[in-house]
Structures are given as C-alpha cells and as structure tokens.
C-alpha cells in the first residue's frame, strides 16, 4: 500500500482566516506533527506592569514577537509565564 503524503499547513495570519480554513479543510490531509499545545488568553488582565528597557532590547522583543505573529506585550507575558511555570 502506498503511503499518503500529507500537505504542509498554510500560514494563517488571522483568527478569521484560521476559522475559514478549519471550516472548509479536511485536516486529515495535513501534517499536524509540528503543532504544540496553545494556551488561550481567557483570564482577564487585572494588573499592569510598567518597565523601562534599553531601546535595543525592546526592538529585539518586538522583532521576535512580530516573527511569531503576535503582539509584543503578549510575547512578553508568555516569556514571564514560562519563566515562573512549575
């Protein structure tokens, strides 16, 4: 029996694009092996943090967040959560 080749997942730039894709695609045809669990930000944010950073560090954080397709504040929050996770 011939092995079935799985398709590469397309790049989805918005929630709306992802919803349209999932609604119409047969996900069994796609390679999902690279997917990682994701936490959704449902908990309301009730505290604020104000930090002063060197401009070069802030630019690097923003650049990395942009490459991941997320806002830089969410990226910083993810880093903090990972640093203190049990």
Buried (B, 14 or more C-beta within 10 A) or exposed (E): EEEEEEEEBEEBEEEEEEEEBEEEEEEEEBEEEEEEEEEEEEEEEEEEEEEEEEEEEBEEBBEEBEEEEEEBEEBBBBEEEEEEEE
